[in-house]
């Protein structure tokens, strides 16, 4: 089981900030994203390769995810 955290616009799309998802572990961030987009209502609107963090560390899509990890979906930031 992994914990998911959706921030800002992504939380609006899925209608919640936190969620738990059963995935076979170990797995990769890319596989977690695929499963989220396919199974969480509203998550199909997420990018195929969103910015992500595992346990508060920015990671690439090939990063490993293990049981109990937190995967955060980080929308792009804009500013000036």
N, CA, C and O of each residue as an XYZ file, in Angstrom:
320
protein
N       0.850     -1.171      0.000
C       0.000      0.000      0.000
C       0.898      1.236      0.000
O       1.850      1.318      0.776
N       0.592      2.191     -0.868
C       1.315      3.465     -0.874
C       0.326      4.584     -0.587
O      -0.858      4.499     -0.912
N       0.850      5.632      0.031
C       0.042      6.823      0.310
C       0.259      7.799     -0.841
O       1.386      7.995     -1.296
N      -0.806      8.396     -1.298
C      -0.739      9.387     -2.376
C      -1.109     10.740     -1.804
O      -2.009     10.850     -0.971
N      -0.420     11.756     -2.249
C      -0.719     13.137     -1.846
C      -0.832     13.957     -3.126
O       0.084     13.990     -3.947
N      -1.976     14.617     -3.275
C      -2.224     15.470     -4.436
C      -2.196     16.915     -3.965
O      -2.883     17.268     -3.007
N      -1.419     17.743     -4.621
C      -1.270     19.129     -4.208
C      -1.952     20.075     -5.200
O      -1.993     19.814     -6.402
N      -2.480     21.167     -4.673
C      -3.033     22.288     -5.447
C      -4.020     21.804     -6.516
O      -5.012     21.150     -6.195
N      -3.752     22.119     -7.759
C      -4.660     21.798     -8.872
C      -4.940     20.301     -8.974
O      -6.052     19.900     -9.317
N      -3.950     19.483     -8.683
C      -4.154     18.034     -8.774
C      -5.158     17.556     -7.726
O      -5.929     16.634     -7.995
N      -5.164     18.160     -6.548
C      -6.156     17.814     -5.526
C      -7.557     18.208     -6.004
O      -8.530     17.504     -5.735
N      -7.651     19.322     -6.704
C      -8.944     19.738     -7.254
C      -9.437     18.733     -8.290
O     -10.626     18.416     -8.324
N      -8.543     18.232     -9.129
C      -8.934     17.283    -10.173
C      -9.469     15.975     -9.604
O     -10.463     15.443    -10.097
N      -8.818     15.461     -8.577
C      -9.236     14.170     -8.018
C     -10.211     14.308     -6.856
O     -10.777     13.315     -6.398
N     -10.410     15.533     -6.375
C     -11.386     15.772     -5.329
C     -10.927     15.395     -3.930
O     -11.747     15.292     -3.018
N      -9.643     15.190     -3.750
C      -9.103     14.893     -2.426
C      -7.594     15.123     -2.422
O      -6.940     15.122     -3.465
N      -7.067     15.320     -1.219
C      -5.635     15.566     -1.093
C      -4.846     14.304     -0.785
O      -3.692     14.178     -1.197
N      -5.456     13.368     -0.063
C      -4.755     12.160      0.370
C      -5.560     10.926     -0.001
O      -6.791     10.941      0.009
N      -4.843      9.861     -0.327
C      -5.478      8.617     -0.751
C      -4.483      7.496     -0.532
O      -3.275      7.731     -0.568
N      -4.959      6.291     -0.308
C      -4.091      5.120     -0.266
C      -4.432      4.244     -1.453
O      -5.589      4.146     -1.860
N      -3.400      3.602     -2.009
C      -3.582      2.780     -3.194
C      -2.779      1.502     -3.041
O      -1.596      1.542     -2.703
N      -3.418      0.372     -3.290
C      -2.718     -0.907     -3.260
C      -2.024     -1.110     -4.602
O      -2.666     -1.091     -5.652
N      -0.739     -1.299     -4.560
C       0.052     -1.584     -5.756
C       1.032     -2.700     -5.422
O       1.459     -2.827     -4.275
N       1.393     -3.515     -6.423
C       2.422     -4.511     -6.153
C       3.749     -3.795     -5.920
O       4.126     -2.921     -6.701
N       4.449     -4.152     -4.867
C       5.714     -3.492     -4.551
C       6.826     -4.526     -4.472
O       6.569     -5.675     -4.112
N       8.056     -4.142     -4.801
C       8.417     -2.797     -5.241
C       7.898     -2.532     -6.649
O       7.654     -3.448     -7.434
N       7.740     -1.252     -6.935
C       7.287     -0.807     -8.249
C       7.985      0.505     -8.555
O       8.886      0.910     -7.821
N       7.591      1.167     -9.613
C       8.194      2.448     -9.974
C       7.150      3.552     -9.882
O       5.946      3.293     -9.862
N       7.629      4.764     -9.828
C       6.733      5.922     -9.836
C       5.876      5.900    -11.098
O       4.681      6.189    -11.037
N       6.471      5.561    -12.237
C       5.711      5.525    -13.493
C       4.527      4.568    -13.407
O       3.444      4.878    -13.905
N       4.719      3.413    -12.784
C       3.627      2.451    -12.645
C       2.566      2.969    -11.682
O       1.374      2.771    -11.920
N       2.969      3.621    -10.610
C       2.002      4.219     -9.688
C       1.167      5.262    -10.430
O      -0.055      5.296    -10.285
N       1.818      6.107    -11.221
C       1.101      7.132    -11.991
C       0.106      6.474    -12.935
O      -1.039      6.916    -13.029
N       0.525      5.421    -13.638
C      -0.387      4.726    -14.564
C      -1.619      4.201    -13.808
O      -2.750      4.363    -14.265
N      -1.387      3.581    -12.667
C      -2.498      3.018    -11.901
C      -3.420      4.116    -11.366
O      -4.641      3.960    -11.371
N      -2.844      5.210    -10.911
C      -3.653      6.333    -10.413
C      -4.505      6.887    -11.536
O      -5.707      7.083    -11.359
N      -3.901      7.144    -12.695
C      -4.653      7.725    -13.812
C      -5.785      6.803    -14.260
O      -6.828      7.275    -14.711
N      -5.583      5.492    -14.138
C      -6.588      4.527    -14.586
C      -7.680      4.269    -13.546
O      -8.800      3.913    -13.912
N      -7.375      4.443    -12.254
C      -8.331      3.986    -11.247
C      -8.926      5.062    -10.347
O      -9.932      4.812     -9.683
N      -8.344      6.230    -10.309
C      -8.850      7.285     -9.418
C      -9.700      8.256    -10.240
O      -9.212      8.827    -11.216
N     -10.960      8.450     -9.860
C     -11.813      9.385    -10.601
C     -11.173     10.776    -10.687
O     -10.712     11.324     -9.686
N     -11.154     11.329    -11.889
C     -10.581     12.651    -12.126
C      -9.094     12.625    -12.427
O      -8.559     13.599    -12.958
N      -8.410     11.530    -12.097
C      -6.959     11.474    -12.268
C      -6.538     11.279    -13.720
O      -5.365     11.460    -14.047
N      -7.456     10.919    -14.584
C      -7.124     10.799    -16.000
C      -6.678     12.125    -16.590
O      -6.018     12.156    -17.629
N      -7.038     13.227    -15.927
C      -6.633     14.554    -16.393
C      -5.214     14.912    -15.947
O      -4.670     15.925    -16.388
N      -4.610     14.098    -15.081
C      -3.223     14.347    -14.680
C      -2.294     14.094    -15.860
O      -2.600     13.265    -16.717
N      -1.170     14.792    -15.918
C      -0.204     14.514    -16.987
C       0.298     13.073    -16.901
O       0.282     12.470    -15.828
N       0.740     12.527    -18.021
C       1.282     11.175    -18.025
C       2.575     11.094    -17.226
O       2.898     10.039    -16.681
N       3.318     12.194    -17.150
C       4.564     12.226    -16.387
C       4.593     13.473    -15.496
O       5.343     14.411    -15.764
N       3.781     13.481    -14.443
C       3.770     14.654    -13.564
C       5.054     14.719    -12.732
O       5.763     13.724    -12.583
N       5.331     15.889    -12.203
C       6.410     16.000    -11.232
C       5.985     15.224     -9.995
O       4.836     15.314     -9.563
N       6.908     14.465     -9.430
C       6.570     13.645     -8.274
C       7.675     13.697     -7.225
O       8.824     14.044     -7.501
N       7.277     13.340     -6.026
C       8.227     13.185     -4.925
C       7.859     11.906     -4.184
O       6.680     11.591     -4.020
N       8.863     11.181     -3.745
C       8.655     10.008     -2.910
C       9.292     10.313     -1.559
O      10.489     10.581     -1.458
N       8.462     10.263     -0.535
C       8.939     10.555      0.827
C       9.674     11.891      0.885
O      10.755     12.004      1.462
N       9.053     12.905      0.268
C       9.515     14.303      0.287
C      10.762     14.566     -0.555
O      11.360     15.634     -0.427
N      11.172     13.635     -1.405
C      12.332     13.855     -2.281
C      11.867     13.802     -3.730
O      11.221     12.840     -4.145
N      12.196     14.839     -4.499
C      11.856     14.842     -5.919
C      12.520     13.647     -6.591
O      13.687     13.347     -6.335
N      11.765     12.966     -7.455
C      12.279     11.765     -8.108
C      11.874     11.736     -9.574
O      10.972     12.451    -10.010
N      12.568     10.890    -10.315
C      12.210     10.633    -11.716
C      11.206      9.488    -11.759
O      10.955      8.828    -10.751
N      10.643      9.264    -12.923
C       9.599      8.251    -13.054
C      10.111      6.827    -12.866
O       9.314      5.918    -12.630
N      11.417      6.613    -12.964
C      11.941      5.263    -12.783
C      12.338      4.977    -11.329
O      12.876      3.910    -11.038
N      12.080      5.910    -10.425
C      12.410      5.717     -9.006
C      11.567      4.593     -8.413
O      10.411      4.403     -8.790
N      12.153      3.864     -7.495
C      11.464      2.760     -6.829
C      10.483      3.269     -5.775
O      10.734      4.264     -5.095
N       9.364      2.565     -5.659
C       8.364      2.835     -4.632
C       8.163      1.533     -3.867
O       7.986      0.466     -4.454
N       8.194      1.648     -2.549
C       8.040      0.479     -1.688
C       6.811      0.636     -0.795
O       6.244      1.722     -0.674
N       6.423     -0.456     -0.187
C       5.268     -0.464      0.701
C       5.420      0.611      1.776
O       6.465      0.712      2.419
N       4.373      1.410      1.967
C       4.379      2.453      2.978
C       4.911      3.795      2.521
O       4.816      4.776      3.259
N       5.476      3.864      1.308
C       5.996      5.136      0.807
C       4.865      6.118      0.521
O       3.719      5.728      0.298
N       5.217      7.400      0.533
C       4.292      8.446      0.127
C       4.735      8.981     -1.227
O       5.886      9.379     -1.401
N       3.817      8.987     -2.181
C       4.081      9.535     -3.511
C       3.251     10.801     -3.643
O       2.022     10.757     -3.583
N       3.927     11.929     -3.822
C       3.240     13.211     -3.961
C       3.242     13.636     -5.422
O       4.246     13.514     -6.124
N       2.098     14.136     -5.861
C       1.925     14.644     -7.225
C       2.015     16.162     -7.152
O       1.191     16.810     -6.507
N       3.021     16.726     -7.817
C       3.341     18.148     -7.698
C       3.014     18.882     -8.988
O       3.655     18.635    -10.009
N       2.040     19.772     -8.969
C       1.723     20.520    -10.189
C       2.857     21.502    -10.492
O       3.592     21.906     -9.592
N       2.993     21.883    -11.768
C       4.022     22.858    -12.119
C       3.763     24.171    -11.383
O       2.615     24.552    -11.157
N       4.824     24.842    -11.019
C       4.716     26.135    -10.340
C       5.013     27.243    -11.320
O       5.870     27.104    -12.193
N       4.308     28.334    -11.174
C       4.562     29.509    -11.995
C       4.715     30.687    -11.051
O       4.145     30.711     -9.961
N       5.461     31.619    -11.472
C       5.632     32.787    -10.629
C       6.470     33.841    -11.326
O       6.899     33.671    -12.468
N       6.681     34.885    -10.642
C       7.440     35.937    -11.272
C       8.244     36.717    -10.296
O       8.947     37.651    -10.683
